[in-house]
Amino acid sequence: MKFGIFYEHQLPRPWSEGVEHQLFQDALDQVELADQLGIEYAWEVEHHFLEEYSHSSAPEVFLAAASQRTKDIRLGHGIRQVTPNYNHPARTAEVLATLDLVSSGRVDFGTGESSAILELGGFGIEVAQKRRMYLEATEQICNMLAMDPYPGFEGEFFSMPCRNIVPKPVQKPHPPVWVACSNRDTIKMAAQNGMGVLCFAFTDPKDAKHWVDEYYEIIRSDECVPIGHTVNANIAMVTSFSVHPDREEAVRRGRPGFDFFRFALANLYVFGEHKPGRTDIWKAFQENRDHPMFAPMADSGGIGTPDDLRTHLEGFEGVGVDQVIFIQQAGMNRHEHICESLQLFGREVLPAFKERDPAREKQKQEELAPYLEAALARKQWMKELADDEIPTFEALGRQIVASEAGS
């Protein structure tokens, strides 16, 4: 099993001068440390207008910076907003390829459709259409990355003429594709489309087993038809994270931030009201911490001693989870405490998992190989253009001259 760290760039109020700058610098330091420790993934979200909960609106910039301070850790969009209203598909393809080049092939393409009204409304996206918009854009981004030239597309939500999207990524045909999931239906959709799962629903290993089993059952079935040019058969689950030799100290350091993460998420996505620039989610969190609705989760197994964490992670490993992603930068969690937790994890917990992982991965790939080959055979590929089918486009100056000559 592999491990990742995850960033929303949370910044609860009150804000003072320089706190955003420090937030990003601390996160870069943490990613550099994780790379040195042998943690395999760093995931960075894309959100817009979600004050306090996420100040990460340009993940490609942060990941590019992280690429120059690291050597091995994979840099994941967790996720990139692919809907055309957020990012035109051609621009997403260009950003991914460029990031893959500057990182020497370490990018993972996490995708998502968004479900926060502040974001959807801010970019004029109708809730009823967002799934169709997402699927259309994701498929075409993969085609843009892999095809030379891209033949052009007339779709329901975006259209563009034939162009060759450059640069091309290091990873061929394109970086691994994932999708953010928070429920069973989305996990089924991921498997049906041959995408990896970034499961952002907090669950314990017992419940995770049902989702893992169903995901891989679909991957092995005729239902799996890849949306991209490869199948990324992987399922990742998030968990809390705060490690200290003293369990009570681990809880003191990490539990409030994790609880704020959950509260802010629910506030923005489920029950809250938001006045841009004025709503104070941290204040509301403090005022409601004793309400039964916001009681701490029973499952916070990532918070505790190294032995507690090891037992928790072995539970995920035992049910077939491929990666566990730590929610460590949350609420008011302190940078030095995050680094101490990462170091303790890297020293006392990670080595045994890394030792077991190559054999596990080899066995998994050998078992899945015929199913993945069959899935790719079911895909209806976008038709490549023959040379004589590729259109020719005249430069603007030439068009102007021809127009003036004609007049």
Secondary structure, 3 states (H helix, E strand, C coil): CEEEEEECCCCCCCCCCCHHHHHHHHHHHHHHHHHHHCCCEEEECCCCCCCCCCCCCCHHHHHHHHHCCCCCCEEEEEEEECCCCCCCHHHHHHHHHHHHHHCCCCEEEEEECCCCHHHHHHCCCCHHHHHHHHHHHHHHHHHHHHCCCECCEECCCCEECCECCCCCCCCCCCCCEEEEECCHHHHHHHHHCCCEEEECCCCCHHHHHHHHHHHHHHHCCCCCCCCCCCCCCCEEEEEECEECCCHHHHHHHHHHHHHHHHHHHHHHHHHCCCCCCCCCHHHHHHHHCCCHHHCCCCCCCCEECHHHHHHHHHHHHHCCCCEEEEECCCCCCCHHHHHHHHHHHHHHCHHHHHHHHHHHHHHHHHHHHHHHHHHHHHCCCCCCCCHHHCCCCCCHHHHHHHHHHHC
